[in-house]
Amino acid sequence: MPRRDRAHLAVRHALQKEGWVITHDPLLLEYGGTNLFVDLGAERPLGAEKEGRQIAVEIKGFQSPSDMNEWEKALGQYLFYEFLLEEQYPGRVLFLAMPDEAYQRVFQDARGLAFIRSRGIRVLTYLEADEEVKEWIH
């Protein structure tokens, strides 16, 4: 079982506050006989705002001294997991969860948001202490 990021429970609770039902904790992916794990799988019940939507969420705490190093590693993991999800869980959409303050530091340059949007990368920012989703970016 993978080691959970320090913010794992905060993001889980934040999603639940928004009406998401946690379906997997973690969500198993298989690759060449190796098990990989996306932190959370969730879905919205029928009748909710994002009806029938299924997501997977990879949580990053950005705890190292270098935000850019963390972003580069997270991006590689995101792209690989997104590829595997398309094969193993078609229709489930991947989001990268990162602390709002780290998002503000990493993407303070306007090109950061342009990069995310141009590559179709989905990010959710969270407030760990408040256990809240701040923003869905996609």
N, CA, C and O atoms as a GROMACS GRO file, in nm:
protein
  552
    1MET      N    1   0.084  -0.117   0.000
    1MET     CA    2   0.000   0.000   0.000
    1MET      C    3   0.089   0.125   0.000
    1MET      O    4   0.188   0.129   0.073
    2PRO      N    5   0.056   0.224  -0.080
    2PRO     CA    6   0.140   0.344  -0.087
    2PRO      C    7   0.130   0.431   0.038
    2PRO      O    8   0.031   0.427   0.111
    3ARG      N    9   0.233   0.508   0.060
    3ARG     CA   10   0.234   0.605   0.169
    3ARG      C   11   0.144   0.722   0.128
    3ARG      O   12   0.155   0.772   0.017
    4ARG      N   13   0.059   0.764   0.217
    4ARG     CA   14  -0.032   0.874   0.187
    4ARG      C   15   0.035   1.008   0.212
    4ARG      O   16   0.110   1.025   0.308
    5ASP      N   17   0.006   1.103   0.122
    5ASP     CA   18   0.051   1.239   0.143
    5ASP      C   19  -0.017   1.295   0.267
    5ASP      O   20  -0.126   1.250   0.303
    6ARG      N   21   0.043   1.389   0.330
    6ARG     CA   22  -0.008   1.446   0.453
    6ARG      C   23  -0.147   1.506   0.435
    6ARG      O   24  -0.224   1.514   0.531
    7ALA      N   25  -0.180   1.548   0.314
    7ALA     CA   26  -0.308   1.614   0.290
    7ALA      C   27  -0.418   1.517   0.245
    7ALA      O   28  -0.528   1.561   0.210
    8HIS      N   29  -0.390   1.388   0.245
    8HIS     CA   30  -0.485   1.290   0.192
    8HIS      C   31  -0.624   1.303   0.255
    8HIS      O   32  -0.724   1.313   0.183
    9LEU      N   33  -0.631   1.303   0.386
    9LEU     CA   34  -0.762   1.312   0.453
    9LEU      C   35  -0.829   1.446   0.429
    9LEU      O   36  -0.952   1.453   0.418
   10ALA      N   37  -0.750   1.553   0.423
   10ALA     CA   38  -0.809   1.685   0.397
   10ALA      C   39  -0.877   1.689   0.261
   10ALA      O   40  -0.987   1.743   0.248
   11VAL      N   41  -0.813   1.632   0.158
   11VAL     CA   42  -0.872   1.632   0.025
   11VAL      C   43  -0.992   1.538   0.021
   11VAL      O   44  -1.094   1.570  -0.040
   12ARG      N   45  -0.980   1.424   0.085
   12ARG     CA   46  -1.094   1.332   0.090
   12ARG      C   47  -1.217   1.401   0.151
   12ARG      O   48  -1.327   1.394   0.096
   13HIS      N   49  -1.197   1.467   0.265
   13HIS     CA   50  -1.307   1.537   0.331
   13HIS      C   51  -1.360   1.652   0.245
   13HIS      O   52  -1.481   1.676   0.240
   14ALA      N   53  -1.271   1.723   0.178
   14ALA     CA   54  -1.312   1.834   0.091
   14ALA      C   55  -1.402   1.784  -0.022
   14ALA      O   56  -1.503   1.846  -0.054
   15LEU      N   57  -1.366   1.672  -0.082
   15LEU     CA   58  -1.449   1.615  -0.189
   15LEU      C   59  -1.585   1.572  -0.134
   15LEU      O   60  -1.688   1.597  -0.197
   16GLN      N   61  -1.584   1.510  -0.019
   16GLN     CA   62  -1.711   1.468   0.041
   16GLN      C   63  -1.800   1.587   0.072
   16GLN      O   64  -1.922   1.579   0.055
   17LYS      N   65  -1.743   1.698   0.119
   17LYS     CA   66  -1.821   1.819   0.145
   17LYS      C   67  -1.889   1.869   0.018
   17LYS      O   68  -1.997   1.928   0.024
   18GLU      N   69  -1.826   1.845  -0.097
   18GLU     CA   70  -1.882   1.891  -0.225
   18GLU      C   71  -1.979   1.790  -0.286
   18GLU      O   72  -2.028   1.810  -0.397
   19GLY      N   73  -2.006   1.682  -0.213
   19GLY     CA   74  -2.104   1.585  -0.261
   19GLY      C   75  -2.047   1.466  -0.335
   19GLY      O   76  -2.123   1.386  -0.390
   20TRP      N   77  -1.916   1.452  -0.338
   20TRP     CA   78  -1.855   1.336  -0.402
   20TRP      C   79  -1.860   1.217  -0.309
   20TRP      O   80  -1.844   1.232  -0.188
   21VAL      N   81  -1.881   1.100  -0.364
   21VAL     CA   82  -1.877   0.975  -0.289
   21VAL      C   83  -1.744   0.909  -0.321
   21VAL      O   84  -1.712   0.885  -0.437
   22ILE      N   85  -1.667   0.879  -0.218
   22ILE     CA   86  -1.537   0.815  -0.239
   22ILE      C   87  -1.562   0.667  -0.269
   22ILE      O   88  -1.621   0.596  -0.188
   23THR      N   89  -1.518   0.623  -0.386
   23THR     CA   90  -1.540   0.485  -0.429
   23THR      C   91  -1.414   0.399  -0.416
   23THR      O   92  -1.423   0.277  -0.404
   24HIS      N   93  -1.298   0.463  -0.417
   24HIS     CA   94  -1.171   0.391  -0.406
   24HIS      C   95  -1.074   0.474  -0.323
   24HIS      O   96  -1.063   0.596  -0.341
   25ASP      N   97  -1.004   0.408  -0.233
   25ASP     CA   98  -0.904   0.475  -0.151
   25ASP      C   99  -0.798   0.374  -0.111
   25ASP      O  100  -0.801   0.320   0.000
   26PRO      N  101  -0.704   0.348  -0.200
   26PRO     CA  102  -0.674   0.410  -0.328
   26PRO      C  103  -0.739   0.336  -0.446
   26PRO      O  104  -0.803   0.232  -0.429
   27LEU      N  105  -0.720   0.392  -0.565
   27LEU     CA  106  -0.769   0.334  -0.690
   27LEU      C  107  -0.652   0.259  -0.755
   27LEU      O  108  -0.550   0.318  -0.788
   28LEU      N  109  -0.670   0.130  -0.772
   28LEU     CA  110  -0.563   0.043  -0.824
   28LEU      C  111  -0.552   0.054  -0.976
   28LEU      O  112  -0.651   0.047  -1.048
   29LEU      N  113  -0.428   0.070  -1.023
   29LEU     CA  114  -0.395   0.062  -1.165
   29LEU      C  115  -0.291  -0.048  -1.182
   29LEU      O  116  -0.204  -0.066  -1.096
   30GLU      N  117  -0.300  -0.121  -1.291
   30GLU     CA  118  -0.203  -0.227  -1.316
   30GLU      C  119  -0.117  -0.191  -1.436
   30GLU      O  120  -0.167  -0.139  -1.536
   31TYR      N  121   0.013  -0.218  -1.424
   31TYR     CA  122   0.105  -0.192  -1.533
   31TYR      C  123   0.215  -0.296  -1.531
   31TYR      O  124   0.300  -0.297  -1.442
   32GLY      N  125   0.213  -0.385  -1.630
   32GLY     CA  126   0.319  -0.484  -1.643
   32GLY      C  127   0.344  -0.566  -1.519
   32GLY      O  128   0.460  -0.590  -1.484
   33GLY      N  129   0.241  -0.608  -1.451
   33GLY     CA  130   0.256  -0.687  -1.329
   33GLY      C  131   0.283  -0.606  -1.205
   33GLY      O  132   0.299  -0.662  -1.096
   34THR      N  133   0.288  -0.476  -1.218
   34THR     CA  134   0.311  -0.387  -1.105
   34THR      C  135   0.182  -0.315  -1.071
   34THR      O  136   0.109  -0.271  -1.160
   35ASN      N  137   0.154  -0.302  -0.944
   35ASN     CA  138   0.038  -0.226  -0.900
   35ASN      C  139   0.078  -0.082  -0.873
   35ASN      O  140   0.175  -0.055  -0.803
   36LEU      N  141   0.001   0.009  -0.928
   36LEU     CA  142   0.018   0.152  -0.904
   36LEU      C  143  -0.112   0.201  -0.842
   36LEU      O  144  -0.217   0.140  -0.859
   37PHE      N  145  -0.104   0.311  -0.769
   37PHE     CA  146  -0.222   0.357  -0.696
   37PHE      C  147  -0.244   0.507  -0.714
   37PHE      O  148  -0.156   0.587  -0.685
   38VAL      N  149  -0.363   0.543  -0.763
   38VAL     CA  150  -0.408   0.681  -0.761
   38VAL      C  151  -0.472   0.700  -0.623
   38VAL      O  152  -0.542   0.611  -0.576
   39ASP      N  153  -0.449   0.812  -0.560
   39ASP     CA  154  -0.491   0.831  -0.421
   39ASP      C  155  -0.639   0.807  -0.397
   39ASP      O  156  -0.675   0.737  -0.302
   40LEU      N  157  -0.726   0.864  -0.480
   40LEU     CA  158  -0.871   0.851  -0.458
   40LEU      C  159  -0.946   0.831  -0.588
   40LEU      O  160  -0.906   0.881  -0.693
   41GLY      N  161  -1.054   0.757  -0.580
   41GLY     CA  162  -1.153   0.751  -0.686
   41GLY      C  163  -1.284   0.800  -0.626
   41GLY      O  164  -1.315   0.768  -0.511
   42ALA      N  165  -1.360   0.879  -0.702
   42ALA     CA  166  -1.486   0.933  -0.650
   42ALA      C  167  -1.586   0.948  -0.763
   42ALA      O  168  -1.550   0.952  -0.881
   43GLU      N  169  -1.713   0.954  -0.724
   43GLU     CA  170  -1.819   0.980  -0.823
   43GLU      C  171  -1.927   1.065  -0.760
   43GLU      O  172  -1.943   1.071  -0.638
   44ARG      N  173  -2.001   1.131  -0.848
   44ARG     CA  174  -2.116   1.210  -0.805
   44ARG      C  175  -2.240   1.125  -0.820
   44ARG      O  176  -2.259   1.063  -0.925
   45PRO      N  177  -2.324   1.121  -0.720
   45PRO     CA  178  -2.449   1.047  -0.734
   45PRO      C  179  -2.540   1.113  -0.838
   45PRO      O  180  -2.526   1.232  -0.866
   46LEU      N  181  -2.630   1.036  -0.894
   46LEU     CA  182  -2.725   1.089  -0.992
   46LEU      C  183  -2.803   1.204  -0.930
   46LEU      O  184  -2.838   1.201  -0.812
   47GLY      N  185  -2.829   1.304  -1.012
   47GLY     CA  186  -2.904   1.419  -0.965
   47GLY      C  187  -2.816   1.530  -0.913
   47GLY      O  188  -2.866   1.641  -0.888
   48ALA      N  189  -2.688   1.504  -0.895
   48ALA     CA  190  -2.598   1.609  -0.847
   48ALA      C  191  -2.556   1.698  -0.964
   48ALA      O  192  -2.584   1.667  -1.080
   49GLU      N  193  -2.490   1.805  -0.932
   49GLU     CA  194  -2.451   1.903  -1.033
   49GLU      C  195  -2.371   1.841  -1.147
   49GLU      O  196  -2.396   1.872  -1.264
   50LYS      N  197  -2.276   1.756  -1.115
   50LYS     CA  198  -2.192   1.693  -1.217
   50LYS      C  199  -2.237   1.548  -1.230
   50LYS      O  200  -2.160   1.455  -1.204
   51GLU      N  201  -2.359   1.530  -1.270
   51GLU     CA  202  -2.428   1.402  -1.271
   51GLU      C  203  -2.348   1.289  -1.336
   51GLU      O  204  -2.300   1.302  -1.449
   52GLY      N  205  -2.336   1.180  -1.263
   52GLY     CA  206  -2.274   1.060  -1.316
   52GLY      C  207  -2.125   1.071  -1.343
   52GLY      O  208  -2.068   0.982  -1.406
   53ARG      N  209  -2.062   1.177  -1.299
   53ARG     CA  210  -1.921   1.198  -1.327
   53ARG      C  211  -1.834   1.116  -1.233
   53ARG      O  212  -1.857   1.113  -1.112
   54GLN      N  213  -1.733   1.050  -1.291
   54GLN     CA  214  -1.638   0.974  -1.211
   54GLN      C  215  -1.500   1.037  -1.226
   54GLN      O  216  -1.457   1.071  -1.336
   55ILE      N  217  -1.432   1.052  -1.114
   55ILE     CA  218  -1.299   1.112  -1.116
   55ILE      C  219  -1.200   1.024  -1.041
   55ILE      O  220  -1.238   0.937  -0.962
   56ALA      N  221  -1.075   1.050  -1.067
   56ALA     CA  222  -0.964   0.996  -0.988
   56ALA      C  223  -0.882   1.118  -0.947
   56ALA      O  224  -0.868   1.213  -1.023
   57VAL      N  225  -0.827   1.115  -0.827
   57VAL     CA  226  -0.754   1.230  -0.775
   57VAL      C  227  -0.619   1.184  -0.721
   57VAL      O  228  -0.612   1.101  -0.630
   58GLU      N  229  -0.513   1.238  -0.778
   58GLU     CA  230  -0.378   1.216  -0.728
   58GLU      C  231  -0.342   1.338  -0.644
   58GLU      O  232  -0.340   1.450  -0.694
   59ILE      N  233  -0.313   1.315  -0.516
   59ILE     CA  234  -0.291   1.423  -0.420
   59ILE      C  235  -0.142   1.447  -0.402
   59ILE      O  236  -0.065   1.354  -0.378
   60LYS      N  237  -0.103   1.572  -0.413
   60LYS     CA  238   0.035   1.611  -0.389
   60LYS      C  239   0.037   1.721  -0.285
   60LYS      O  240  -0.045   1.812  -0.288
   61GLY      N  241   0.132   1.713  -0.192
   61GLY     CA  242   0.143   1.810  -0.084
   61GLY      C  243   0.243   1.921  -0.110
   61GLY      O  244   0.242   2.022  -0.040
   62PHE      N  245   0.330   1.904  -0.210
   62PHE     CA  246   0.433   2.003  -0.241
   62PHE      C  247   0.509   2.041  -0.114
   62PHE      O  248   0.509   2.157  -0.072
   63GLN      N  249   0.573   1.940  -0.054
   63GLN     CA  250   0.640   1.958   0.074
   63GLN      C  251   0.791   1.975   0.062
   63GLN      O  252   0.857   2.007   0.160
   64SER      N  253   0.847   1.955  -0.058
   64SER     CA  254   0.991   1.968  -0.072
   64SER      C  255   1.030   2.114  -0.091
   64SER      O  256   0.944   2.198  -0.118
   65PRO      N  257   1.157   2.145  -0.077
   65PRO     CA  258   1.201   2.284  -0.092
   65PRO      C  259   1.180   2.340  -0.234
   65PRO      O  260   1.174   2.462  -0.252
   66SER      N  261   1.170   2.254  -0.334
   66SER     CA  262   1.158   2.302  -0.472
   66SER      C  263   1.020   2.272  -0.529
   66SER      O  264   0.988   2.157  -0.562
   67ASP      N  265   0.938   2.375  -0.541
   67ASP     CA  266   0.806   2.359  -0.601
   67ASP      C  267   0.815   2.309  -0.745
   67ASP      O  268   0.735   2.226  -0.787
   68MET      N  269   0.911   2.360  -0.819
   68MET     CA  270   0.923   2.319  -0.960
   68MET      C  271   0.962   2.172  -0.971
   68MET      O  272   0.912   2.102  -1.060
   69ASN      N  273   1.048   2.126  -0.885
   69ASN     CA  274   1.084   1.984  -0.884
   69ASN      C  275   0.960   1.900  -0.853
   69ASN      O  276   0.937   1.798  -0.918
   70GLU      N  277   0.882   1.942  -0.755
   70GLU     CA  278   0.758   1.870  -0.721
   70GLU      C  279   0.662   1.871  -0.839
   70GLU      O  280   0.600   1.769  -0.869
   71TRP      N  281   0.649   1.986  -0.906
   71TRP     CA  282   0.558   1.997  -1.020
   71TRP      C  283   0.602   1.904  -1.133
   71TRP      O  284   0.519   1.836  -1.194
   72GLU      N  285   0.732   1.900  -1.162
   72GLU     CA  286   0.782   1.813  -1.269
   72GLU      C  287   0.752   1.666  -1.239
   72GLU      O  288   0.707   1.593  -1.327
   73LYS      N  289   0.776   1.624  -1.116
   73LYS     CA  290   0.746   1.484  -1.079
   73LYS      C  291   0.597   1.456  -1.084
   73LYS      O  292   0.554   1.353  -1.135
   74ALA      N  293   0.516   1.549  -1.032
   74ALA     CA  294   0.372   1.532  -1.031
   74ALA      C  295   0.317   1.525  -1.173
   74ALA      O  296   0.227   1.446  -1.202
   75LEU      N  297   0.369   1.608  -1.261
   75LEU     CA  298   0.324   1.610  -1.400
   75LEU      C  299   0.353   1.476  -1.469
   75LEU      O  300   0.267   1.424  -1.540
   76GLY      N  301   0.472   1.422  -1.450
   76GLY     CA  302   0.505   1.292  -1.508
   76GLY      C  303   0.412   1.183  -1.458
   76GLY      O  304   0.364   1.101  -1.536
   77GLN      N  305   0.388   1.181  -1.329
   77GLN     CA  306   0.298   1.083  -1.270
   77GLN      C  307   0.156   1.102  -1.322
   77GLN      O  308   0.089   1.004  -1.354
   78TYR      N  309   0.111   1.225  -1.332
   78TYR     CA  310  -0.023   1.257  -1.383
   78TYR      C  311  -0.040   1.202  -1.525
   78TYR      O  312  -0.139   1.136  -1.554
   79LEU      N  313   0.055   1.230  -1.611
   79LEU     CA  314   0.044   1.186  -1.751
   79LEU      C  315   0.041   1.034  -1.762
   79LEU      O  316  -0.036   0.979  -1.841
   80PHE      N  317   0.122   0.967  -1.684
   80PHE     CA  318   0.126   0.820  -1.688
   80PHE      C  319  -0.005   0.762  -1.634
   80PHE      O  320  -0.062   0.671  -1.694
   81TYR      N  321  -0.051   0.813  -1.522
   81TYR     CA  322  -0.177   0.765  -1.464
   81TYR      C  323  -0.295   0.793  -1.557
   81TYR      O  324  -0.386   0.711  -1.569
   82GLU      N  325  -0.294   0.908  -1.621
   82GLU     CA  326  -0.402   0.941  -1.713
   82GLU      C  327  -0.409   0.839  -1.827
   82GLU      O  328  -0.517   0.795  -1.866
   83PHE      N  329  -0.294   0.802  -1.879
   83PHE     CA  330  -0.286   0.701  -1.984
   83PHE      C  331  -0.343   0.568  -1.936
   83PHE      O  332  -0.424   0.506  -2.005
   84LEU      N  333  -0.303   0.523  -1.818
   84LEU     CA  334  -0.350   0.396  -1.764
   84LEU      C  335  -0.500   0.400  -1.733
   84LEU      O  336  -0.571   0.302  -1.755
   85LEU      N  337  -0.547   0.514  -1.682
   85LEU     CA  338  -0.691   0.527  -1.653
   85LEU      C  339  -0.775   0.513  -1.780
   85LEU      O  340  -0.881   0.451  -1.778
   86GLU      N  341  -0.728   0.570  -1.890
   86GLU     CA  342  -0.801   0.560  -2.016
   86GLU      C  343  -0.822   0.414  -2.056
   86GLU      O  344  -0.926   0.379  -2.112
   87GLU      N  345  -0.724   0.330  -2.029
   87GLU     CA  346  -0.734   0.187  -2.061
   87GLU      C  347  -0.819   0.110  -1.961
   87GLU      O  348  -0.901   0.027  -2.000
   88GLN      N  349  -0.798   0.137  -1.832
   88GLN     CA  350  -0.855   0.053  -1.727
   88GLN      C  351  -0.985   0.105  -1.668
   88GLN      O  352  -1.065   0.027  -1.615
   89TYR      N  353  -1.008   0.234  -1.675
   89TYR     CA  354  -1.130   0.295  -1.622
   89TYR      C  355  -1.180   0.401  -1.721
   89TYR      O  356  -1.180   0.520  -1.689
   90PRO      N  357  -1.220   0.360  -1.841
   90PRO     CA  358  -1.265   0.459  -1.939
   90PRO      C  359  -1.375   0.546  -1.882
   90PRO      O  360  -1.466   0.497  -1.815
   91GLY      N  361  -1.366   0.674  -1.908
   91GLY     CA  362  -1.465   0.768  -1.858
   91GLY      C  363  -1.430   0.831  -1.725
   91GLY      O  364  -1.490   0.932  -1.688
   92ARG      N  365  -1.336   0.773  -1.652
   92ARG     CA  366  -1.295   0.833  -1.524
   92ARG      C  367  -1.190   0.940  -1.554
   92ARG      O  368  -1.092   0.914  -1.625
   93VAL      N  369  -1.210   1.059  -1.501
   93VAL     CA  370  -1.126   1.174  -1.531
   93VAL      C  371  -1.029   1.199  -1.416
   93VAL      O  372  -1.068   1.198  -1.299
   94LEU      N  373  -0.902   1.220  -1.450
   94LEU     CA  374  -0.798   1.240  -1.350
   94LEU      C  375  -0.780   1.388  -1.317
   94LEU      O  376  -0.779   1.473  -1.406
   95PHE      N  377  -0.767   1.417  -1.188
   95PHE     CA  378  -0.732   1.550  -1.139
   95PHE      C  379  -0.607   1.539  -1.053
   95PHE      O  380  -0.589   1.442  -0.980
   96LEU      N  381  -0.522   1.639  -1.062
   96LEU     CA  382  -0.406   1.652  -0.975
   96LEU      C  383  -0.443   1.751  -0.866
   96LEU      O  384  -0.471   1.867  -0.895
   97ALA      N  385  -0.444   1.706  -0.740
   97ALA     CA  386  -0.476   1.793  -0.627
   97ALA      C  387  -0.348   1.850  -0.570
   97ALA      O  388  -0.254   1.777  -0.540
   98MET      N  389  -0.347   1.983  -0.555
   98MET     CA  390  -0.230   2.048  -0.497
   98MET      C  391  -0.276   2.162  -0.406
   98MET      O  392  -0.381   2.222  -0.430
   99PRO      N  393  -0.197   2.193  -0.303
   99PRO     CA  394  -0.235   2.301  -0.213
   99PRO      C  395  -0.247   2.432  -0.291
   99PRO      O  396  -0.168   2.459  -0.381
  100ASP      N  397  -0.346   2.512  -0.256
  100ASP     CA  398  -0.367   2.638  -0.327
  100ASP      C  399  -0.243   2.726  -0.321
  100ASP      O  400  -0.208   2.790  -0.421
  101GLU      N  401  -0.177   2.731  -0.206
  101GLU     CA  402  -0.058   2.817  -0.196
  101GLU      C  403   0.054   2.770  -0.289
  101GLU      O  404   0.127   2.853  -0.344
  102ALA      N  405   0.069   2.640  -0.307
  102ALA     CA  406   0.170   2.589  -0.401
  102ALA      C  407   0.129   2.622  -0.544
  102ALA      O  408   0.213   2.660  -0.626
  103TYR      N  409   0.001   2.607  -0.574
  103TYR     CA  410  -0.047   2.642  -0.708
  103TYR      C  411  -0.015   2.788  -0.738
  103TYR      O  412   0.033   2.820  -0.847
  104GLN      N  413  -0.040   2.877  -0.643
  104GLN     CA  414  -0.013   3.019  -0.663
  104GLN      C  415   0.137   3.044  -0.687
  104GLN      O  416   0.173   3.128  -0.770
  105ARG      N  417   0.223   2.972  -0.615
  105ARG     CA  418   0.367   2.990  -0.633
  105ARG      C  419   0.414   2.936  -0.769
  105ARG      O  420   0.490   3.002  -0.839
  106VAL      N  421   0.368   2.815  -0.804
  106VAL     CA  422   0.415   2.750  -0.927
  106VAL      C  423   0.362   2.821  -1.050
  106VAL      O  424   0.432   2.833  -1.150
  107PHE      N  425   0.238   2.867  -1.044
  107PHE     CA  426   0.174   2.922  -1.162
  107PHE      C  427   0.152   3.073  -1.154
  107PHE      O  428   0.056   3.125  -1.210
  108GLN      N  429   0.241   3.142  -1.082
  108GLN     CA  430   0.229   3.287  -1.074
  108GLN      C  431   0.252   3.352  -1.210
  108GLN      O  432   0.199   3.461  -1.235
  109ASP      N  433   0.329   3.289  -1.296
  109ASP     CA  434   0.350   3.336  -1.432
  109ASP      C  435   0.228   3.296  -1.515
  109ASP      O  436   0.184   3.182  -1.507
  110ALA      N  437   0.173   3.387  -1.592
  110ALA     CA  438   0.052   3.359  -1.671
  110ALA      C  439   0.070   3.240  -1.765
  110ALA      O  440  -0.028   3.177  -1.804
  111ARG      N  441   0.193   3.210  -1.802
  111ARG     CA  442   0.217   3.096  -1.891
  111ARG      C  443   0.183   2.964  -1.823
  111ARG      O  444   0.154   2.865  -1.892
  112GLY      N  445   0.185   2.960  -1.691
  112GLY     CA  446   0.153   2.837  -1.619
  112GLY      C  447   0.011   2.791  -1.646
  112GLY      O  448  -0.012   2.674  -1.678
  113LEU      N  449  -0.084   2.881  -1.633
  113LEU     CA  450  -0.224   2.848  -1.660
  113LEU      C  451  -0.244   2.815  -1.807
  113LEU      O  452  -0.320   2.724  -1.842
  114ALA      N  453  -0.177   2.890  -1.894
  114ALA     CA  454  -0.185   2.861  -2.038
  114ALA      C  455  -0.132   2.720  -2.067
  114ALA      O  456  -0.188   2.649  -2.150
  115PHE      N  457  -0.025   2.680  -1.999
  115PHE     CA  458   0.030   2.546  -2.016
  115PHE      C  459  -0.070   2.439  -1.974
  115PHE      O  460  -0.094   2.344  -2.047
  116ILE      N  461  -0.127   2.456  -1.856
  116ILE     CA  462  -0.224   2.358  -1.805
  116ILE      C  463  -0.340   2.342  -1.902
  116ILE      O  464  -0.379   2.231  -1.937
  117ARG      N  465  -0.394   2.453  -1.945
  117ARG     CA  466  -0.509   2.447  -2.035
  117ARG      C  467  -0.472   2.391  -2.171
  117ARG      O  468  -0.550   2.316  -2.230
  118SER      N  469  -0.355   2.426  -2.223
  118SER     CA  470  -0.316   2.378  -2.356
  118SER      C  471  -0.292   2.227  -2.358
  118SER      O  472  -0.304   2.164  -2.462
  119ARG      N  473  -0.258   2.170  -2.244
  119ARG     CA  474  -0.230   2.027  -2.235
  119ARG      C  475  -0.347   1.948  -2.177
  119ARG      O  476  -0.340   1.825  -2.166
  120GLY      N  477  -0.455   2.016  -2.142
  120GLY     CA  478  -0.572   1.948  -2.088
  120GLY      C  479  -0.550   1.889  -1.950
  120GLY      O  480  -0.614   1.791  -1.913
  121ILE      N  481  -0.459   1.948  -1.874
  121ILE     CA  482  -0.429   1.898  -1.739
  121ILE      C  483  -0.534   1.954  -1.643
  121ILE      O  484  -0.561   2.074  -1.642
  122ARG      N  485  -0.591   1.866  -1.565
  122ARG     CA  486  -0.694   1.904  -1.469
  122ARG      C  487  -0.634   1.910  -1.329
  122ARG      O  488  -0.572   1.815  -1.281
  123VAL      N  489  -0.653   2.025  -1.265
  123VAL     CA  490  -0.597   2.050  -1.132
  123VAL      C  491  -0.711   2.090  -1.040
  123VAL      O  492  -0.802   2.163  -1.080
  124LEU      N  493  -0.704   2.042  -0.918
  124LEU     CA  494  -0.791   2.099  -0.815
  124LEU      C  495  -0.700   2.150  -0.705
  124LEU      O  496  -0.607   2.081  -0.663
  125THR      N  497  -0.730   2.270  -0.660
  125THR     CA  498  -0.651   2.325  -0.550
  125THR      C  499  -0.732   2.311  -0.423
  125THR      O  500  -0.855   2.318  -0.424
  126TYR      N  501  -0.662   2.290  -0.313
  126TYR     CA  502  -0.730   2.268  -0.186
  126TYR      C  503  -0.669   2.352  -0.076
  126TYR      O  504  -0.552   2.391  -0.081
  127LEU      N  505  -0.752   2.377   0.025
  127LEU     CA  506  -0.708   2.442   0.149
  127LEU      C  507  -0.704   2.334   0.255
  127LEU      O  508  -0.808   2.290   0.305
  128GLU      N  509  -0.585   2.292   0.288
  128GLU     CA  510  -0.570   2.178   0.379
  128GLU      C  511  -0.634   2.202   0.515
  128GLU      O  512  -0.708   2.117   0.564
  129ALA      N  513  -0.607   2.315   0.577
  129ALA     CA  514  -0.658   2.342   0.712
  129ALA      C  515  -0.810   2.347   0.716
  129ALA      O  516  -0.872   2.306   0.814
  130ASP      N  517  -0.870   2.397   0.608
  130ASP     CA  518  -1.017   2.409   0.602
  130ASP      C  519  -1.085   2.285   0.544
  130ASP      O  520  -1.207   2.273   0.546
  131GLU      N  521  -1.004   2.193   0.492
  131GLU     CA  522  -1.055   2.073   0.424
  131GLU      C  523  -1.158   2.113   0.318
  131GLU      O  524  -1.270   2.063   0.316
  132GLU      N  525  -1.116   2.204   0.229
  132GLU     CA  526  -1.203   2.254   0.124
  132GLU      C  527  -1.132   2.256  -0.010
  132GLU      O  528  -1.011   2.278  -0.017
  133VAL      N  529  -1.209   2.231  -0.117
  133VAL     CA  530  -1.159   2.252  -0.251
  133VAL      C  531  -1.170   2.401  -0.278
  133VAL      O  532  -1.277   2.459  -0.260
  134LYS      N  533  -1.062   2.462  -0.320
  134LYS     CA  534  -1.066   2.605  -0.352
  134LYS      C  535  -1.109   2.626  -0.496
  134LYS      O  536  -1.194   2.710  -0.526
  135GLU      N  537  -1.048   2.547  -0.588
  135GLU     CA  538  -1.077   2.572  -0.729
  135GLU      C  539  -1.056   2.445  -0.812
  135GLU      O  540  -0.964   2.367  -0.787
  136TRP      N  541  -1.144   2.426  -0.911
  136TRP     CA  542  -1.129   2.322  -1.011
  136TRP      C  543  -1.077   2.390  -1.136
  136TRP      O  544  -1.142   2.482  -1.188
  137ILE      N  545  -0.963   2.349  -1.186
  137ILE     CA  546  -0.901   2.413  -1.302
  137ILE      C  547  -0.889   2.310  -1.412
  137ILE      O  548  -0.817   2.210  -1.397
  138HIS      N  549  -0.958   2.333  -1.523
  138HIS     CA  550  -0.950   2.241  -1.638
  138HIS      C  551  -0.995   2.311  -1.763
  138HIS      O  552  -0.995   2.251  -1.871
   0.00000   0.00000   0.00000
